[in-house]
Amino acid sequence: MSNLRTKLDQLIAESSLEVSELQREQLVGYVQLLDKWNKAYNLTSVRHPEDMLVKHILDSIIVGEHIEGERFIDVGTGPGLPGVPLAIMNPTKSFTLLDSLGKRIRFIKQVAHELKIKNVSPVQSRVEEFDAGEGFDGVLSRAFASMTDMVNWCEHLPKPQSGRFYALKGQLHEQEIAELPSWCSVIEIKPLQVPELEGDRHLVILSKKG
């Protein structure tokens, strides 16, 4: 525990994030549970807890400064990324975590129970079959290889006028932006600085036109 906590504190100190004692404990607890379950259920290709802190925790929570609204959905959340770390960091916002695989949703339910995270709703469903109701303020994903796939599959999820897509990307190519459907526009591209993470990270914010 102490090694992970020391490492997390060091990473947070290299960022501009403000993270409370409870949030730090929950983030470390999440990594410990992910490491434990990963051995049996193969939830992530990242094997070492210290690497999870960089590639999963910091990579997720760094996005929190840029999301606006109250209701969010994380599509293809896997073991809860970026949804669980963002829910820990934003306890007054609600996060629906969507994945089609039962083992991932069971894991997220266990995480929410053990770490007392009240603002996550894990849902097992394919995205195209999920009823978004009145829609979400933000649709988050780091699961899609292309932004075109993301916005096409998730077109029914954001609120009609104000909803946003938040695509977490590594390298960003002009071609990928050029291939977006005509009904979708890029509002902003934010380069992200993730401590100790190799390679580029970007947050692309998109909306429906009109």
Order of alpha helices (4+ residues) and beta strands (2+ residues): alpha-alpha-alpha-beta-alpha-beta-alpha-beta-beta-alpha-beta-alpha-beta-beta
